[in-house]
Amino acid sequence: MIQARSLGHRYTRDTWVFRDVDVTAREGRVLAVLGPNGRGKTTLLRCLAGLLAPSEGTVTTTTPVAYVPQSHSASFGYSVADMVLMGRSRHLKAYATPGRRDHELTAQALDRVGITHMARRSYAELSGGEQQMVLIARALASQCQVMVLDEPVSALDLRNQARVLTLLQELTASGMGIALTTHHPDHALHLADDAVLVLGPEDVRTGPAAELLDAEALGELYGLPVTTCSVRGPRGPRTVVVPDLGPTRDAPRPAEEAA
Ligand SMILES: Nc1ncnc2c1ncn2[C@@H]1O[C@H](COP(=O)(O)OP(=O)(O)OP(=O)(O)O)[C@@H](O)[C@H]1O
């Protein structure tokens, strides 16, 4: 579990990114953090993951946590398998060589994310989306109990988005805690038990996702009209979020309407 109390952070003396945030990421639950660009989602996530010391408040962590950044550039020519094996580093003594179990867990993580075929490729030469999958596998190999992911599907195509979202659901069902940021309210509605909406430095709302993520709140969050509706997907009804993008290409043009 990661529990943050009265959390606040500022990079400069007079500008707070957020203040007074109480939030908990628990095993077996998904916490989704939403907000416009630059509003502080990554900052909040890095505080929760223990990578950034908050300017005020406390973060208490009771279980091993792994952080999956949005992107990560490796300067050496590591293979994908090496990158994932690095997830095992906290289990190894200083200067120890990874053992059979470490290699087994690396192979399992590659398989679980569906990237075994990439194992020998150079990580640095992968596309952004492929690298994102490798970073998720690295976190899996670490055997964390809470995984903190910064926009884990931002670079992924539709199929890999579905693969990763399904994997996160499976991990949660098996008891892992997930905290993630996302620019997809649909994904948050699909996955999340709890949500954080970062509206402003002094207005960070937390609560059950199903209550917090309604059309009115999302409209206020992103500053444009938003409609939610239920669609019948291949696996049953789902709620989708439709932002107001103006007239669509399918809409009749004014001249056609008048005719
Ligand atoms: N290291 C830093 N030093 C100074 N300011 C920073 C630093 N990192 C982030 N910021 C600022 O803090 C604010 C929040 O940034 P953050 O990356 O947390 O936002 P975000 O909500 O994750 O954005 P996005 O959705 O675009 O990824 C931004 O104004 C950003 O410019």
PDBQT file of the ligand as one rigid body, heavy atoms in Angstrom, charges set to zero:
ROOT
HETATM    1  N1  LIG A 301      11.866  19.212 -12.651  1.00  0.00    +0.000 N 
HETATM    2  C1  LIG A 301      11.009  20.240 -12.747  1.00  0.00    +0.000 A 
HETATM    3  N2  LIG A 301      11.395  21.499 -12.439  1.00  0.00    +0.000 NA
HETATM    4  C2  LIG A 301      10.542  22.533 -12.527  1.00  0.00    +0.000 A 
HETATM    5  N3  LIG A 301       9.249  22.410 -12.896  1.00  0.00    +0.000 NA
HETATM    6  C3  LIG A 301       8.812  21.197 -13.217  1.00  0.00    +0.000 A 
HETATM    7  C4  LIG A 301       9.666  20.045 -13.158  1.00  0.00    +0.000 A 
HETATM    8  N4  LIG A 301       8.944  18.958 -13.523  1.00  0.00    +0.000 NA
HETATM    9  C5  LIG A 301       7.710  19.410 -13.812  1.00  0.00    +0.000 A 
HETATM   10  N5  LIG A 301       7.632  20.739 -13.616  1.00  0.00    +0.000 N 
HETATM   11  C6  LIG A 301       6.437  21.576 -13.799  1.00  0.00    +0.000 C 
HETATM   12  O1  LIG A 301       5.442  21.109 -12.911  1.00  0.00    +0.000 OA
HETATM   13  C7  LIG A 301       4.164  21.136 -13.534  1.00  0.00    +0.000 C 
HETATM   14  C8  LIG A 301       3.546  19.751 -13.518  1.00  0.00    +0.000 C 
HETATM   15  O2  LIG A 301       4.308  18.887 -14.352  1.00  0.00    +0.000 OA
HETATM   16  P1  LIG A 301       3.925  17.368 -14.525  1.00  0.00    +0.000 P 
HETATM   17  O3  LIG A 301       4.924  16.753 -15.431  1.00  0.00    +0.000 OA
HETATM   18  O4  LIG A 301       3.747  16.755 -13.191  1.00  0.00    +0.000 OA
HETATM   19  O5  LIG A 301       2.499  17.490 -15.239  1.00  0.00    +0.000 OA
HETATM   20  P2  LIG A 301       1.590  16.371 -15.930  1.00  0.00    +0.000 P 
HETATM   21  O6  LIG A 301       0.194  16.606 -15.449  1.00  0.00    +0.000 OA
HETATM   22  O7  LIG A 301       2.154  15.020 -15.713  1.00  0.00    +0.000 OA
HETATM   23  O8  LIG A 301       1.703  16.789 -17.457  1.00  0.00    +0.000 OA
HETATM   24  P3  LIG A 301       1.476  15.943 -18.834  1.00  0.00    +0.000 P 
HETATM   25  O9  LIG A 301       0.041  15.510 -18.854  1.00  0.00    +0.000 OA
HETATM   26  O10 LIG A 301       1.756  16.955 -19.880  1.00  0.00    +0.000 OA
HETATM   27  O11 LIG A 301       2.459  14.799 -18.822  1.00  0.00    +0.000 OA
HETATM   28  C9  LIG A 301       4.385  21.683 -14.943  1.00  0.00    +0.000 C 
HETATM   29  O12 LIG A 301       4.099  23.054 -14.933  1.00  0.00    +0.000 OA
HETATM   30  C10 LIG A 301       5.856  21.446 -15.189  1.00  0.00    +0.000 C 
HETATM   31  O13 LIG A 301       6.386  22.423 -16.047  1.00  0.00    +0.000 OA
ENDROOT
TORSDOF 0
